[in-house]
Amino acid sequence: AARSAGDLILRSADNAGHLHIDQKGKNDYASEVDLAAEREIISIIRAAFPDHAILAEESGAHDGNDFVWVIDPLDGTTNFLHGFPQYCVSIALKHKGRLEVGVVYDPVRDELFTAKRGGGAMLNNRRLRVTTQTTLKGALLGTGFPFKTDKHLDAYVGMFKSLTTECAGIRRAGAAALDLAYVAAGRLDGYWEIGVMEWDVAAGILLVKEAGGVVTDFSFDEHYFASGNVIAASPKIHQLMYRHIEPQVTEALR
């Protein structure tokens, strides 16, 4: 399903400037490609698992049994619309609230990141492990700006300021699912973001965990789907990042 949607997205990439685009909210867009890719994924899942529930970015919740597919058909829509080659398809499966399967597919590089609970994380059939980096000095971190609202901007800037002076660099590539996949692959040493949605990060969170990493919210707990706040890294880097992030966390971010 992820590859099929990815192929559809890639075929549309050269025509991105002529696509119909809906603005869902401030700095939040959906193109006809998002919608077509989501329909493609849902039809494939429905054919195989007609009783399963679905939570998808564009069409919302579809009722079903205890299995829920969490879908972002095109994470990084703004990148896609600008021809910036950093976007992906993200699909996760939850059973009774627990993540069981995660898939992130980058159609530009033909990279398929997969994870199964208890079964590890893979990239195109190669086993993934998080970084062995043990200090922030020399570490490369990923992040996302709180671009839909400026409510938490001061807190975010405080986190950024505290971390950027300690690490080798911070990247803001614009696709949360790929950022998490890169943490799982050891390409990024850590990642944090404020205000993400479940479909942005569900698959990526399982990838990081199955690659030996740690994922928490800003209260060092696992309520990231409720809060929308995420820190993901190897156990050591997570601990170091948390020390810089926690002092900036407001009551509204807990």
Secondary structure as UniProt FT lines:
FT   HELIX           2..13
FT   TURN            14..15
FT   HELIX           16..18
FT   STRAND          21..25
FT   TURN            26..27
FT   STRAND          28..31
FT   HELIX           32..48
FT   TURN            50..51
FT   STRAND          53..56
FT   TURN            57..59
FT   STRAND          60..62
FT   STRAND          67..75
FT   HELIX           77..81
FT   TURN            82..83
FT   STRAND          88..95
FT   TURN            96..97
FT   STRAND          98..106
FT   TURN            107..110
FT   STRAND          111..116
FT   TURN            117..119
FT   STRAND          120..123
FT   TURN            124..125
FT   STRAND          126..127
FT   TURN            137..138
FT   STRAND          140..144
FT   TURN            151..152
FT   HELIX           153..164
FT   TURN            165..166
FT   STRAND          169..171
FT   HELIX           176..184
FT   TURN            185..186
FT   STRAND          190..193
FT   HELIX           198..210
FT   TURN            211..212
FT   STRAND          214..216
FT   TURN            218..219
FT   HELIX           224..227
FT   STRAND          230..233
FT   HELIX           235..245
FT   HELIX           246..248
FT   HELIX           251..253
//
